């Protein structure tokens, strides 16, 4: 059971990282090896007069990233936000809650006795 959970967590972590880093890895591949990028991923190999040099694939990857990240514009309108202030007397002070002295919840044995003057010896027979 533990191995399955461990494997599943590693798999999900890998999937999330690969999805979030897909565009960055594509751009890094384009910058590090432009010739290999053009040979493997360029869509216009048969039309060299366009001179896109792999930018067609980069544009497609960037558009897919933008379309997948559809975020709402603004949920909270900060112009309509109402700020309320309370008088200081209504707010409880922190030391009323925190600084109360509590009885210790563990027993401290502070008893110590050293008898260095007298040594007990059993009686001689």
N, C-alpha and C positions, 0 to 999 in steps of 0.2 A: 504494500500500500504506500509506503514511504517513497519507494522508487518511482512509482507511477506519479505521485504528486510532484516529486522533484523533476521528473522528466517533463511533465505538463507545464510547470512553472518556467523551465528553461525554454520550452517551445514557444510559449506565449511571449516571453521576453524577447526572444529572437524575432518573432513575427512583428511585434510592436516596433522594435528598433529598425528592422528592415523597411517597414512601411514609412517610418518617419524620416529615415536617412536616404531614401531612394533617390530623391532629386539631388541631394548633396553629393552622393556617390557618382551619379551620372555626370554632374559638372566637374567633379574631380577627375574622372576618367577622361573627359574632354580636354582638360588642362594638362594632364600628365602625359597622355599619349594621343595627340590629335589624329595622327595618321591611322593608328589602329581603330580609333573611334569612327573615323570616316569610312574605313573599309568594312567595319562590322555593322554599324548602325545607321549610316546615311541612307535616306530613302531615295535620293536622286543620283545614284551612281551612274545611271544610264544617261543623265543629262548634265555633263560637266560644265556646260555653258552657264548654268545657273550659279555656280560657284557658292553653293550654300555651305560647303565644308562641314557638314554635320549639324549645322544650326537648325535645320528643319526638325531633327529629332529632339534637340534641346527645347525648342519651342513647344513641341507636342508634350514633352514631359512636364514643362512648366505649366502649361494650360491644364493638364490633368491634375496637377497639384492644386492649382487655384480653384478648379471646379469641385474638388473633393473637400475643400475647406470653406464651405458655405457657413459663415457665421452670421448671426443676427446683427443688424446695424447697431441699435442701442436699446436695451431693455429699460434702463432707468434714465429718465429725463432729469438731469440735474437742475434744471430751472424750476421744476415743480417740487423739488425736495424741500421739506419743511424741517427746519432745525428747531428743536425744543430745548430750552434751558430750564433747569430746576434750581431753586434756591439751595444754598449750601446747607441749610438746616435739614432739608429733606434727605440728604444723602448721608447714609450711615458711615461713620468713620471706620477705617480699616482696623484700627486697634481694638475696637469693640468686639470684633469677630476673631481676630487672630491672637491677640496678646493675653488671652485668659490663661491663668496658671492651672495646669492640670496635675492631678496626682500621678506620680510615676506608675507606669503599667508593668514595671518589673521590680523584683526585690533586689535591693543592694545590700549585701552583707558586708558591713564595714567593721565587723568585729575582728580584732587581731590581738593575739596574746603571745608574748615571747617570754618564756621563763628561762633566763640565762643564768640565774643565780643558783638554782637548785637543780641537781641532776638526780633523777629517780633511779635507784639501784634496787634490785630485788634483795630481800634479806638473805644473809649467808646462813647456811645450815651447818 
